[in-house]
Amino acid sequence: MYTGPRLVPDGELQNRLSAIYGQRTRDKILFLKADEGIDFAHVQAAIEIARKAGVRVVGAIAEQKREARHREGS
């Protein structure tokens, strides 16, 4: 898992997210981007850890495939 550009081991994720989101009084939003091949159970576990760390809203980030963007612009 990463928080920004930093790799965070699974066992440290809740502490790292608590440090980030515990200081916030508003905007407790986490933007989540998962690799295409990752098991969904791993994503679910990360969301649950984030909720326990104080995250209130999780937004998913999806990348559009380059071919699809090219076709739409044609």
N, C-alpha and C positions, 0 to 999 in steps of 0.2 A: 504494500500500500504506500501511497505517496501523499504528503500534504504539501501542495505546491511542488517544488522541485526536489523535496527531501524524501528519501526512502524511510519509511517507518515500519519496523518489524511488527508483525501482528500483535505480539504480546505488549507492545508499547502504544498501540493505537488509541485506546481509551484515555490513557494519561495525556497523550499529545493533544487529542481533541478536547479534553477537559480543560487543558491549559489555554487553548485557543478560544473556545466557546464559553468557558466559565467567566471570562472577563467581560463578555458582551452583555449588555442589557437589552439590546435590540438586534435585529438582523441575525438571528441564529440559524442561518441558511448554509447548508452544505451543498456544493455542486459536485456531483458524482460522475466520473467517467470511468467506465470499465472496459478492459480489453475484450475484443470480440470473442475470444475462445475461453474466457473465464467461466467457471461453473457458477450458476446463479446462486447456489447456496452460499458461496463465498461473498457475493454481493449482499445477500440478505444479512449475513452475519455482520458485515461492515456497517450496514444501516442500523442494525440493532445496537452495535457498539456506539455509533454516533448518537443515537437517541439517548442512551444512558449517559453520554458525555454532555448532554444539554442541547444538542441540535434539535430544532423544532420543525424545520422544513428541509426536505431533500429534493434537489433538482437534478434531473438526469441530463447529461450532455451527450449528444449523439453526433457522430461525424458523418457527413454526407459523402458518399463515394464520389470520387472525381468523375467517373464516367457519367453518372446521373446528372451532375451539375453541367457537364458539357452538353448533354442532350437537351437539357432544359433551355440552355442559352441559344440553341440552334434555331 
